Amino acid sequence: MNLTEKNTILITGGGSGLGRGLAEAFHKLGNTVIIAGRRKDVLQTVAAANPGMQYEVLDVQNLAKLKNFAADITAEYPGLNVLINMAGIMKLENLNEAVDLSVVDDIITTNLTAPLHLTAALLPHLKQQPKATVMTVSSGLAFTPMAMTPTYCATKAAIHSWSGSLRYQLKGSSVEVLELVPPYVQTKLMGEQQANDPRAMTLNDFISEVIQILATQSDAKEILVKNVYPLRFAGDFNAEKFDLFFELLNGMSRSSGSERDYSHEEASAAPYC
């Protein structure tokens, strides 16, 4: 994502927390920023504090309206070239007790289904731009889950997996796919306690490091601040080996049905296809 060019950026969940932090940072860099969220009063307050920032009321849980929203937003902002799927919710769940399936459904819809639907609705427009970016937002907990928030962690693991597939399928297009992987940050995602927890990374530090990575690491696929390393690379995970196997596996899938010779390494991977 080229920060030196003037982008038009849509950020869902842009009224608070990480979304607002990124929105304000991108706005200060001279980009056109549109924040979207459910609460009009909150969006208006953020926009008023950042003259020139735009806002649109959007409830991502209303999946039926996302396609029309995409059509309307691209008509109003034809230069839209960046989508950041920031909207998310995180709730405690005790699976030893009766599970509130409405909570499960809300988390899945907001964190997983809505980003997939909105991205699909906007992709035809984004692919027409000279340069475009889709930024998904997973979590360090996608890699090392916290058992007290099982559905949240599962949706973030799914977002990570889907982001890799989307990136692979969009190879050769004008659209890059970035995955933002936050650590524990001082926001109100889990309430006031998190916002004031000294163990959490401050929001300002997180945003500053993210902007630095975007500005200096043009080849980064995952945006990883150092605080998330312990979660992202827990155990013996080898990112280089994974990337190699990922390319191998998907290269075989792409050529499925055609005649070709497989190396010994490819043949050993075949059972996992």
N, C-alpha and C positions, 0 to 999 in steps of 0.2 A: 504494500500500500504506500504510494508515493505521497508523502506529507507536504512536499514542496509544490505540488499541483493543487489547484483549487477543486476539491471534490464536493459533491452533493451527497450528504450522508443521512440515511434514515436509521435511527436508533430506537428500537422498541424497548420499553422499560426505561426510557430516558429521563423520567422525572425524579429519580432518586438513586442513591447508591452508586454502584459502578457505572450504570448507564448515564447518570447525570455527570459524574466525574469525567467520563470520556467525552460526552457531548460538549462540556465546557472547554476541555482541552483542545478538541478539534475546532471548536468555534474560535478560540483565541488564535489558532493558526491560520485563520482566514477562510476556512471551509464554510459552505452552506450546510447547516445542521438542522435536521427536522427530528424532534423528539416525539415519541408516540407513547401513549399510556391511557389507562382508564379514567384517571381523575383530572378533569379539566382544570380545576383550581390549582392543582399542583403544577401542571404543565405551564399554566399562565404565569405562576410565580417564578419558575425557572426561566422562562422566556423573557420575562420582565427584567430579571437580573442579568440577562445576557442579550442586550439589544441586537436585533437582527436574527436571533435564533427563532426558528419556526416550530410550531407544534401541531399535532393532529391527535384527536381523541380516538383511541383504538383499544378495544378489549380483545386481546389475542385469543381468549377462550371462545369467542364467538367465531368458530371456524368458517361458518357459512358466509361471513362478510369479508373474509381476507382477500378473496379473489377480486371483489369489487373495490376494496381498499387499494389493492395494488394497481388496478386500472386508474383509479382516481388520482393516486399520488404521483404516478408517472406522467399523467396528463398535466398535472399542476407543476411538476418539477421534471421536465424532460431530460435534464442533465443528471438525474439521480444515477449514481454509479457505485454507491457503497451501501450495503445492508449490514447492520449489526444486530443480530438476534439476541438482545440482552435480557428481555423480560423473563423472569423466573421466580418460582416460589420454592420454599424449603420448609418442611414441617416434620416434627417428631412423630414417630409411629412406633407403637409397641405391638409387635406381631404376636406376642403371647396373649394379648387380649383381643376382644372383638375388633376387627379391622373396619375402620370407617372408609368404605369404598369411594365415597364422594371426595374424600381427601386424596386418595390415590388417583382418581380420575382427574382432579384439578391439577395435580402436580404433573401428570403425564401430558395433559393437554397443553399446559402452559410451557413446560420445559422442552417437550419433544415434538408433539404433533403440530403445534402452531408454527414453530420455526420451519418445519418441513413444508407445511402448506404455504407459508408466506414466501419462502425461498423459491418454491416451484412457481408461484404466481409471478414473481419478479424476474426470474431467470431469462425469459425471452427478451425483456427490456435490457437487462444487464449485459447480455451477450451482444447487443447491438452497440454498446459503448466501446470506445477505443481501449479503455482500461477500466476494469471494474473489480470490486472485491465483495465477497460474501464472508463475513466474520461470524462464526458460530462461537458460542460460549459454553464450554464444558466446566470442569472443575478439577482440582487436584483429587477430589473425592471420586472422580471417575476411575481413577487408577488404584487408589487405596480407599475403599469405601468406609464410611462411618456408619456402624450398624444401627444407630438410633435414627438414621434418616435413610432407610433402605430404598424407597421409591425415588427420592431425589438423586441418590447416587446412581441408581440404575438408569435414570433418564440421562444423566450426564455421561455415563459410559456409552450409552446409545448414541448420543450426539457426537462423541469422539469417533466412534466407528463410522457413523454416517458421513462425517466430515472427510474422513480419509477416502471413502468411496466417491463422494462428490468431487473432491479434488482430482482424483484419478480420471473420472469421466469427463471432466472439463479441461483436461490437458489439450493444449493446442487452441483453446478459446481465449478470449480476452479477459476471462473472469478468473481471478485467483481466489483460493479458499484458504482463509486463515482460521485457526482455532485458538481462541483466548482461553487460557487455563488458569483461573484465579486460585490463589491460596485462601487462607482464612483472613478476611479483610474487615476492618471496622466499618460495617454498614448495618442497617436495620433489617437485613434479610431474616434474621432470627430474633429480632427485637432489640430493645435498648441495651441489653446485656452485651450483645455482640458489638454494638456500636461503641461501647466503652471498654471493651476487653483489652487490656494491655498486651495480651498474648497475640492479638491479631495485628496484621500489618496495617499501618495507617492508610486511609484512602488516598491521601496526597502522595505518599511514597509509592503506592501501587500504580497510580495513574502516571506519575513521572517516569517510572521504570518502563511501563508499557510503551509510552510515547518514545522513549529512548530506543527501545528494541525495534519499534516500527521504523524509526528514522535511520537506524544503523545496521539492521540485519535484514537486508532485502530478500534473502533466501529463506528466512524463517517460515516454517509451516505452522508451528505451534508457538504462540507468544507466551513464554515462560519467564516470569520473574523468579529471582533466585529463591524466594521464600517458598515456592511451590516445588522445588526440586526434590525434597524428601518424600513428598507424596507421589510425584510423577515418576521418580526413578527408584521406588522402593524395591528391595530384593535385587535380583540379578538381571534386571531388564537391560537389554542391549539394543539401543535405538538403531544403531547402524545395521545390526543383523536383522532386526525387524523390518526395516525399510527394504533391505535386499530381498527378504522372503516375500514381503508384500508385493513388490514388483514382479517377482517370479510367479507367484500364485496368480496374480491378475493378468499377467502376460499370457499364461497358459489358458486362463478363462477366456480371454479375448480371442485367442486363436482356436478355440474349441470348434471342432468340426472340420478343420483344415488339416491337410497332411503336413507333418513336419517331424523333424528328428528331435528327440529330447536328450539332454545331457543327463549324466548320472544324478546330478544335483536336482534337476527338474523332476526326474523320475521318482526320487525319494520324497518329493513334496506332493506328488500326485494323490496319495491317499487322503490328504487334507482338503482337496478340492471339492 
